[in-house]
Amino acid sequence: MRERIALFLMTLPLASIGFFLPLVSGITYAPGVSSRQFVKFGISESYTSADPSMKAKPQFLADIDNTAFYRADVENVSGTSIRYRMTRAFTNGTADEVLNLIEDVNTGGGNATSGGFHYLFIAAGLQAGFPVANNANAPIIDQTAAANYAEASRDVNVYIATGPINANSSLTINQYWDIASGVLTQLAFSATQKSGSSGQYTTTWSDLLIISETNIWSPSTFGFAQILFYGLLGAICLTAAIAAVIVATRKRKSDREPKILGSSQGGGPPNLSQMPVCRNCNGYNLPGTLTCRHCGAKLS
């Protein structure tokens, strides 16, 4: 977790530049999560350097390669304070690293910064122009956007900051929170460093933490929450089944009913003028009959 501490310590000055504002009034800072809810994050990194002396990847980035995921489980919500357990799982057989953290979504206080996850939770329902916490130095939300996270389309708040780390290095941070719940959905760092006697070498690195799974919201299909989608699909299938039964029932009923043929179909009362008359018994026979049905005589 030390690498994440270092990253956030570097970004704290960026978060406070230009944001020395009075406390916000008229905005309610309340949690949007509850106990037993969780968020799970995947993490990845990239690193390139033209400097021959910096070809080796820094250890904090190598450590990211050995991280399977981070998971935050909300254990308790009291007032504006969220207590959660942060678990870091590894891919190399190392035992899970677990921290017990606290964040206050109103003041922004707590011990979460020591775990490297400053502002994992912010208040629910914030919008662009609002500070992420009710204190003078909190970052200001830049904009809102729609994006897909954990298999669902979500409206998110976006905070972007960029600035120098020192004379030769700069850092950019992009942070996204789900508006409805206030939970972090994405955190991205990218840095550029110049080195060499005349700054001729460029080194860049980045890392990305992005939500992969949660029980705060349901996955969606074609823009619908899955539970609604499958409910709608079930209703459509049920309607189709009922319609099929009605059609089949009507068909069976129609098949059982006697057919009364009209004259256009060759039915109806026969025309006597068209019926052959037997010369032997003068009896009428159906058209096309070769032998009299009355006496058996051959019809001419």
N, C-alpha and C positions, 0 to 999 in steps of 0.2 A: 504493500500500500504506500510505501515511501515515494515511489515515482509519482503517484497521484497527488501526494502532499506537495511535492516540488512544483508540479504543474499549476496547482491552484495558488500557491504562494506567488508564482510569477504573474498570475492573472489578477490578483487582488488589486494591485495598483491600477490596472486597466479598468476594473469594475468601478473604481471610485473617481476616475478622472471626470471632471465636469458635473458631478452629481452631488454636490454639497447643497442639498435642498432642505427646506423645512419639512417637518413631519407632515404626512398626508392627512387631510381631513376629508370626511365624507365617503371614505372607502372602507369597506369591511374586509379585514384580513382573517379569513376563517379557513380551516382545513377542508379539503375536498375528498379525503380518504378516510377509511375506517380500519379498525383492527381486523387482522386476518387477510387483508389485501396485500398483494405483492407485485413487484416489478422485477423483471429479469433482463439483464443487459448483455449483449455481445460486445466484444472489444477487438479492435484491430489497429495496426500501425503501418507506417511506411517510412523509409529512410533512404536518402541518397546523398552522397558527398563527392565532390570533385577534389577535395583536399586529401592528398596521399596520407597525411597523418591522422585523418578522421574517417578512414574507410570502415573501421570497426563500428558496429552499431552500439550506441550508448546502452548501458545496462538497463535503464528504466524502460527502454523500448523493447529490449530482449525479454524483460520480465513480462511485458504485455503478450508476447508470443506464447508464453507458458500459461496464460490465463484462459480458462475455459469460459467463464462468465462471472458476472457479479449479480447478486440477487438481494433485494431489500424487502424484508417482511415487516409490515406494520404490526407492532405488538400492542400499542396503546395510543389513543388520542385523547388528550385531556385539555380542554379549552382550545388554545391555539398551538399547543405543543404536540409534536408527533415523536413518539419513541419507536425506533425500528432497529432491526438486526440486519447488518450488512455482511453478507457472506461472499468471499472470493474463492472460487473453485479453480483448481489448477489442472493442467493437462499432463504434468510430469510426475504425478503420484504424490506431490506434496500435500500435506493435510490442509483442509480448508482453513482459511483465515477468517475469523468472525469478529466483528466489532459491534458494540451496542452504542447506538448514536441517538441524539436528540436534536430536533430542529423546531424552532418556534416560527411559524409562518407569519406572525405579526411583526416581531422584532427582528427576525433573521438570526437570532442568537442560538446558541447550542454548541455542542462539541463536534458537529459533523465536519467542520473544516479540518479537524485533526485527522479525520479519516479520508480526506481528499474528495469529499462529495458535498461541497458547499452548494446549498440550494438544490438539493435533490427534490425537495418538496417546497412549493410556494403556495400561496393562498389560491383557492379556486375562484374562477370568474374574473380574473384580472384582464385588462385590455391594454392595447398600445398606449404609451404615455404614462402608465402607472409604474411606480417602483415595485420591484419584486418583493420587497418587505417594507414595513412601515418605519424606516429609519433614514436618516439624512444621507447616508453614503451608499444606499442600495442601488444596484443597477436599474436603469429605466428600460422597460420593454419597448423595443423599437417598432415592432409591427406584429400583426397576426397573419397566419397563413393556414392553408389546408394541406395536410400531408398524410401519408399512410404509415401507421405504426402498429406493430403487433396485429397485423392482418385486419386493420380497420382504418377508415378515413377519419382523421381527427382534426379539429381546429386547435391550433397551437399558438402560443406566444413566442416571439423570437427576440433574442438579445444578441447583438453582434458588437464586439469590441476589438480594436486593433491598436497596436502601439509598440514602441521600442522596449526591449528588455535592457539593452545597453547600446553603446555606439555602433556595434556591429550586428546586432540581432533584433528581430522584430517578431511579434507573436500575434496571432489572430484567434479569437475564441468565438464560436457560434454555439448558442445554448437555446434549447427549445423545451417548452413545458406544455403539457396538455391543459387547455383552458378549463375544461369541466372539472378536472380532478386536481390540477396543480402539480402533477407528477412530471419529473424530467423524462423527456422522450429521446433526446439526442444531445450529445456534448461533443464538439469537435475542436481540436487544436491544430493549428498549422504554424510552423515557425521557419524562418529563414535566417541563416547566419553567414556572414562574410568572413573569410580568413585568408591567411597568406600575407606576405610582406606588403602588398599593395591592395589587399582585399580581392585578389583575383579568383579565389575559390568560393564556391557557393555550396552550402549544405542546407538541405531542407528535410524536415521531418513533420509527420502528422500522426495523430491518433484519433480514433472515432469510437465513442461509446454510444450505442443505440439500443433502444428497447426492443426486445425480441418476444417477450411473453408477459402477460399480466392477466389478472382476474378482475381488474377494475372496469374493463369494458369487454364486450364480446366481439369476436372476429365478425367481419361482414362479408356478404356475397352480393355482388352487383350493387353495392351501396347500401344494402340493408344489413342490419345486425342479423347474424346467422339464425338466431332463435325466431326472429320475425320472418326471415326469408323462408325457412323450412316450414314455419306455420302457414305462410301464404301458399307455398308449394303444396302443402298437405290439403289446404282448402280447395285449391284448384283441382287436385287429383280426386278429392271426394266429390266435387261438383260434376267432374267428368264421369265418374263411376255411376253416380245417380242418374245422369242423363242417359248413359248406356243402358242401365236397367230399364228405364222408362221406354226407350226405343225398342228394346228387345221384347218387353211385355206387350207393347202395342202391336209388334209384328206377330207375336204368337197368337194374340187375340184375333188379328186380321186373318191369319192362316186358318183359324178354326171356324170363321164365319162362312156360311154358304155363299158361293159366287153366283150372282145373278147377272147373266150376260145380257148386254144390250144388243139391239139390232145391228149396231156397227161392228159387233164382235161375233156376229153369226148367231146370236141368241134371240130370245123373245119368241112369241107364238109363231109357228110356221105358217107361211102363206099357202093356202090350199091349192091355189093355182099352180104352185111349184111342186106339189106332191104327186108322185106317180099313182095312177088309179089302176087297180088290178082288173083286167078284163074278165077274169073268171068269177070274182066275188064282189067286184066294185068297191073294194076296200082301199083306203088311202094308206100310202107308205111314205116313209121319210125319203127325201131326195137322195139319190145315189144307191138306193136299195135295189138289188137284182132279183130277189125272191120275195114274193108277197108274204108279209108277216102274219097274215090272216089264214090263207089257205095253202100257202106253200107253192103256188103256181109261179112259173117263171114270168117276170115282168119284161115286156118288150120295150 
